[in-house]
Each structure stands twice: as structure tokens, then as C-alpha cells.
Amino acid sequence: QVQLVESGGGLVQPGGSLRLSCAASGFSFSRSQMYWSRQAPGKRREWVSGISEIGDTTNYPDSVKGRFTISRNNAKNTLYLQMNRLKLEDSALYYCNVLLAGDEYWGQGTQVTVSS
């Protein structure tokens, strides 16, 4: 079955960096667009990045553009999110997700806390 396992979250000071990973299995990773999203307590889930199947196209909302970089390693079935210049408002549970045949799949998430 489809499995997405995020890791790499933690506590970081404002201005710091973190790199998230998402290990994928149970589907054709190299043929799937992938996404990162996040959800802070009391807020709606927010999309933060997307990447094409071979990684040649990426997209970001203005809130993270220029600070976050999504990438992938299809040989390792792994998705990444490099987050730089983190802000307090970036604190959230971060998920990777994929849309397959109309169904959306999510991992369990990894917590990112930005605090001084």
C-alpha cells in the first residue's frame, strides 16, 4: 500500500534551517508529482511546494518562495524540503502528499517548531 514517511523536523531558532525528507513506497514514485503541505494548530492545511515527476518544475506559494526548496531523488524514492531562513510562522506539522488516481495520500507528518 502507499506509504509516506516524513522525517527531519525539530526545534530551530528563527533564521535557521532544516531539511525534511519523505520516504515513499507502494506506488510509482518516479511517475508521480509530489507535494509538501503544512498545518499549524487552529489553521487550515497549507500547500507549501510541489515538484514534477522528474524534478524539472517546482512551485511555491509566496509565503515560502525564495526560502524553501523542494527536490527529489527518484533512485531513492525520496522527497526533500530544504527550509532556510525559517520564521516563527513556519511552525507547523509538515506532510508530504501525493495524488494517485483521484485519491490523496498523506504521511503522518513531521513537526517543525521555530522558536527563540
N, C-alpha and C positions, 0 to 999 in steps of 0.2 A: 504494500500500500504506500501511498505518498507520505513521505516523512520529510519534515523540515526542522532542523535543529540549530537554533541560534546560540551563539556564544560570544564572549568578548566584552560584555557590558561591565560596568563597575562605577566606582565613585571617582570623579575627576574635578579639578578646580576649573573655574571659568578661564577660558583661553587655552585649555588643554586639549589633548587629542585621545581618541580611542579608535580601534579598528574592530568592527564587528564581523563575524563570519556566520555563514549559514550553510550547513552540510545538507545536501539534498539527496534523496533516494526514492525509488519506486516509480519514477517517470523519466521521460527522456529530457534530461536537464538541458542538453546542448540544443534542443529544438524548442525551448520554452523561454519566452520573455519572463523576466523576474523583477520583483519589486521589493522595496523596503517601505514599511509604514511604521507609525508610532502612535501611541496613545498615552496621554497623561491623565492622571486622576481627574475625573469630572469633566473631561473633554472628549470630543469626538475623535475617532481614529483619523489620522492624517497621513496621506501618502507623502513620502519624502524622496523617493527616487525610483527610476525604472531603467532597465537595460535590455537591449535587444539580444537575440539568440546568440550572436557571435560577438557581442560586446562593442559593436561599432557605433551604436547610437545609445545615448544616455539622456535622461530627462530629470529635471529637478524643479520643485517649486521655488519661488523667490526667497522663501524663508531660509533655505539651506544652500542655495546656489552660490558657488564660489568657496564654500566651506566643506561640503560633503562630496565624496567621490565614490560612486558605485563601480564595481568591477566584478569580473567573474573568471574562474578557471574551469573550463569545461572538461579538462582532463581529470580534474579532481572533484567535479560535481559540487563546486563550492562557490557561493556568492559572498561578496565582501562589501562593507561600507566603511570607508575611511572618513572619520569625522574630525575636523580640525577647527580651531578657534571656537570651541564649544561655549555655549551661553547657558545661563540659568534656565531659559525657556526650552532648551533642548532636552531637559529631563523628561523621561518617558520610558515606557516599555516598548522596545523596538522588535518588530516582527519582519521576517521575510515571508513573501507570499507569491503564489503562482496561480494562474487561471488555466484550467485544463477542461476542455470540452464543456465550457459553461459553468463549471464548478470552481469555487475558490478554495484554496488550501492555505493554511497558516501554520506557522510553528508556534511554540509555546512562549516565545519572546525572551528577550534578554534586557535586564534593567540597566538603564543609563541614568546616573544621577550626577548632575553638575551642581556643585556646592562649594562655597568657600569655607 
